[in-house]
Amino acid sequence: ATVICGPQEAEALEVIREVCREKNATLRLYGEDFQVREQKMAVGGQMFTLTTPAATYQDLYLPLFGNHQAVNAALAITAVEALGAGKVLSEEVLAAGLDAARSPGRLEVLGGSPTVIVDAAHNPAGAAALRAGIEDAFGFQKVVGVFSAMGDKNVEGILAEMEPLLDAVVTLPMEGERAMEPVELAKIAGEVFGTEQTFAAPTPADAVGIVIFGSVVLAGQARQLLAARLKSENPSQ
């Protein structure tokens, strides 16, 4: 077997290496065997060059934002190479595959004036990737976050990752037994951002801001809400 492995913490990587040795599997590791290079922003996404065991693919266009999405694409391309016995992929195959890439609710732009971004970041690592993606791809002068979360999530950790980016945060309730109580949510947000930068709204319709994040459920609600608004503004679409 061939194992295609993305960036890992040292402790996790050692486990992966050991199991590969035990199973006599070939390990292809990001940063050693394949890597994204010359990454730059483009309209609606990004462009990058990828070096793999088979070839160097230049100026690949990916209609997704965030460095982590380029790494995800690199993993996918390297995996397809491995499935094809290490053969170089054609430009046509790469262009068609990457152009069809979609990631709903992950750094997804759902409107402009102002730009509205939805991301289901529901843990600190997801929030860190969201913040890095926004900082890399968008030149916002002011950013307002709209946030809600399930009660079992590391809410303080998620908000702490986003705090350097956001000028203010709006909390709101969600449906479902697992959702965090609005009072508790607002309390934690106030501790991270300060009370003057923390606001509360009763529904998503009352809380549309720049970055909507914190839950897969919230991302779905926001997508439905904004899709309805965009359709009412552009009946022909």
C-alpha positions as CSV (number, residue, x, y, z in Angstrom):
1,A,0.0,0.0,0.0
2,T,1.0,3.6,-0.4
3,V,0.2,6.1,2.4
4,I,-0.3,9.8,1.4
5,C,0.2,11.8,4.5
6,G,-0.3,15.5,5.2
7,P,1.5,17.8,7.7
8,Q,1.5,16.1,11.1
9,E,2.6,16.8,14.7
10,A,5.9,15.0,15.4
11,E,4.3,12.5,17.8
12,A,1.5,11.6,15.4
13,L,4.0,11.3,12.5
14,E,6.2,8.8,14.4
15,V,3.2,6.6,14.9
16,I,2.4,6.8,11.2
17,R,6.0,6.0,10.2
18,E,6.1,3.0,12.6
19,V,2.8,1.5,11.2
20,C,4.1,2.0,7.6
21,R,7.2,0.1,8.6
22,E,5.2,-2.7,10.2
23,K,2.9,-3.0,7.2
24,N,5.7,-2.5,4.6
25,A,3.8,0.4,3.2
26,T,5.3,3.2,1.1
27,L,5.0,6.6,2.9
28,R,4.6,9.8,0.8
29,L,4.9,12.7,3.2
30,Y,4.0,16.3,2.6
31,G,7.1,18.5,2.8
32,E,9.4,15.6,1.9
33,D,7.9,13.8,-1.1
34,F,5.4,16.4,-2.3
35,Q,4.8,20.1,-1.6
36,V,2.9,23.2,-2.6
37,R,5.1,26.0,-3.9
38,E,4.5,29.5,-5.4
39,Q,1.1,29.8,-3.9
40,K,-0.8,33.0,-4.7
41,M,-4.3,34.4,-4.5
42,A,-6.5,34.4,-7.6
43,V,-10.1,35.5,-8.4
44,G,-12.4,33.2,-6.6
45,G,-9.6,31.0,-5.2
46,Q,-5.9,30.5,-5.6
47,M,-3.1,29.3,-7.8
48,F,-0.1,27.2,-6.9
49,T,2.7,24.9,-8.2
50,L,2.9,21.4,-6.9
51,T,5.9,19.1,-6.8
52,T,5.2,15.4,-6.5
53,P,7.2,12.2,-6.9
54,A,6.0,12.1,-10.6
55,A,6.2,15.7,-11.8
56,T,6.0,19.4,-11.1
57,Y,2.6,20.8,-12.0
58,Q,2.7,24.6,-12.5
59,D,0.0,27.2,-12.1
60,L,-2.8,25.0,-10.9
61,Y,-6.1,26.9,-10.2
62,L,-8.2,25.9,-7.2
63,P,-11.5,27.6,-6.6
64,L,-11.1,27.4,-2.8
65,F,-9.5,29.7,-0.3
66,G,-6.9,28.9,2.4
67,N,-3.5,27.3,2.5
68,H,-4.9,24.2,4.0
69,Q,-7.1,23.7,0.9
70,A,-4.0,23.8,-1.3
71,V,-2.5,21.1,0.9
72,N,-5.7,19.1,0.6
73,A,-5.5,19.4,-3.2
74,A,-1.9,18.3,-3.1
75,L,-2.8,15.2,-1.1
76,A,-5.6,14.3,-3.6
77,I,-3.3,14.8,-6.6
78,T,-0.5,12.7,-5.1
79,A,-3.1,10.0,-4.2
80,V,-4.4,9.9,-7.7
81,E,-0.8,9.5,-9.0
82,A,-0.3,6.6,-6.6
83,L,-3.5,4.9,-7.9
84,G,-2.2,5.3,-11.4
85,A,1.1,3.5,-10.6
86,G,3.0,6.8,-10.3
87,K,2.1,8.2,-13.8
88,V,2.0,11.9,-14.5
89,L,-1.5,13.4,-14.6
90,S,-2.6,15.3,-17.7
91,E,-3.3,19.0,-17.6
92,E,-6.9,18.3,-18.7
93,V,-7.5,15.9,-15.8
94,L,-6.0,18.3,-13.3
95,A,-7.9,21.3,-14.5
96,A,-11.2,19.4,-14.6
97,G,-10.8,17.9,-11.2
98,L,-9.7,21.0,-9.4
99,D,-12.2,23.2,-11.1
100,A,-15.0,20.9,-9.8
101,A,-13.7,21.1,-6.2
102,R,-16.3,22.5,-3.7
103,S,-16.2,22.8,0.0
104,P,-19.6,24.1,1.2
105,G,-19.4,25.9,4.6
106,R,-15.6,26.1,4.5
107,L,-14.3,29.6,3.9
108,E,-17.3,29.9,1.5
109,V,-18.1,33.4,0.2
110,L,-21.8,33.9,0.1
111,G,-22.2,37.5,-0.8
112,G,-20.6,40.8,-1.3
113,S,-21.1,44.5,-0.2
114,P,-20.2,43.5,2.5
115,T,-18.4,40.2,1.8
116,V,-20.0,37.4,3.9
117,I,-18.0,34.3,4.6
118,V,-19.3,31.1,6.2
119,D,-17.1,28.5,7.9
120,A,-18.1,25.6,10.1
121,A,-15.1,26.0,12.3
122,H,-16.2,24.2,15.4
123,N,-12.8,23.6,17.1
124,P,-9.6,25.6,17.7
125,A,-7.8,24.0,14.8
126,G,-10.6,24.9,12.4
127,A,-10.8,28.4,13.7
128,A,-7.0,28.8,13.2
129,A,-7.3,27.6,9.6
130,L,-10.2,30.0,9.1
131,R,-8.3,33.0,10.5
132,A,-5.2,32.2,8.4
133,G,-7.3,31.8,5.3
134,I,-9.0,35.2,5.7
135,E,-5.7,36.9,6.5
136,D,-4.1,35.5,3.4
137,A,-6.9,36.0,0.9
138,F,-8.9,39.0,2.0
139,G,-7.9,42.6,2.7
140,F,-10.6,43.4,5.3
141,Q,-10.1,46.6,7.3
142,K,-12.8,45.6,9.7
143,V,-14.2,42.1,10.5
144,V,-17.3,41.2,12.5
145,G,-17.8,37.6,13.5
146,V,-21.2,35.9,14.0
147,F,-20.8,32.9,16.3
148,S,-22.7,30.1,17.9
149,A,-21.6,26.6,19.1
150,M,-22.6,23.3,20.6
151,G,-22.4,23.0,24.4
152,D,-19.6,20.3,24.2
153,K,-17.2,22.4,22.1
154,N,-14.1,24.3,23.3
155,V,-15.8,27.7,22.8
156,E,-13.1,29.7,24.6
157,G,-10.4,28.1,22.4
158,I,-12.3,28.7,19.2
159,L,-12.9,32.4,20.1
160,A,-9.4,32.9,21.2
161,E,-8.1,31.8,17.8
162,M,-10.4,34.3,16.1
163,E,-9.9,37.2,18.5
164,P,-6.8,38.7,16.7
165,L,-8.9,38.9,13.5
166,L,-12.2,40.1,14.7
167,D,-13.2,43.7,15.7
168,A,-16.4,42.5,17.3
169,V,-18.4,39.3,17.7
170,V,-22.1,38.7,17.7
171,T,-23.4,35.6,19.5
172,L,-26.8,34.0,18.7
173,P,-28.7,30.9,19.8
174,M,-29.1,27.7,17.8
175,E,-31.8,25.1,17.7
176,G,-31.2,21.7,19.3
177,E,-30.6,20.2,22.7
178,R,-26.8,20.2,22.2
179,A,-26.6,23.9,21.5
180,M,-24.9,26.0,24.2
181,E,-27.2,28.2,26.2
182,P,-27.2,31.8,24.8
183,V,-26.4,33.3,28.2
184,E,-23.3,31.1,28.7
185,L,-22.2,31.7,25.1
186,A,-22.4,35.5,25.5
187,K,-20.5,35.2,28.9
188,I,-17.6,33.3,27.4
189,A,-17.4,35.6,24.3
190,G,-17.4,38.6,26.6
191,E,-14.5,37.2,28.6
192,V,-12.5,36.7,25.3
193,F,-13.4,39.9,23.5
194,G,-14.5,42.2,26.2
195,T,-18.1,43.3,26.8
196,E,-17.8,46.4,24.5
197,Q,-16.9,44.2,21.5
198,T,-19.5,41.5,22.2
199,F,-23.1,41.6,21.1
200,A,-26.1,39.2,21.0
201,A,-28.8,38.7,18.4
202,P,-31.9,36.6,18.6
203,T,-31.7,34.9,15.1
204,P,-29.2,34.5,12.2
205,A,-31.4,36.9,10.2
206,D,-30.6,39.6,12.7
207,A,-26.9,38.8,12.9
208,V,-25.4,38.7,9.4
209,G,-21.8,39.9,9.6
210,I,-18.6,39.3,7.8
211,V,-17.5,35.9,9.2
212,I,-20.2,33.4,10.3
213,F,-18.5,30.5,12.2
214,G,-18.6,28.0,15.0
215,S,-20.9,25.1,14.0
216,V,-21.8,23.0,11.1
217,V,-25.5,23.7,12.0
218,L,-24.9,27.4,12.0
219,A,-23.1,27.2,8.7
220,G,-26.1,25.4,7.2
221,Q,-28.6,27.9,8.6
222,A,-26.5,30.8,7.3
223,R,-26.2,29.2,3.8
224,Q,-30.0,28.8,3.7
225,L,-30.7,32.3,4.9
226,L,-28.2,34.0,2.5
227,A,-29.3,31.8,-0.5
228,A,-32.8,33.0,0.0
229,R,-31.7,36.7,0.2
230,L,-29.5,36.4,-2.9
231,K,-32.4,34.8,-4.8
232,S,-34.8,37.6,-3.8
233,E,-32.2,40.2,-4.9
234,N,-31.5,38.3,-8.2
235,P,-34.7,36.5,-9.3
236,S,-33.2,35.3,-12.5
237,Q,-30.5,33.2,-10.8
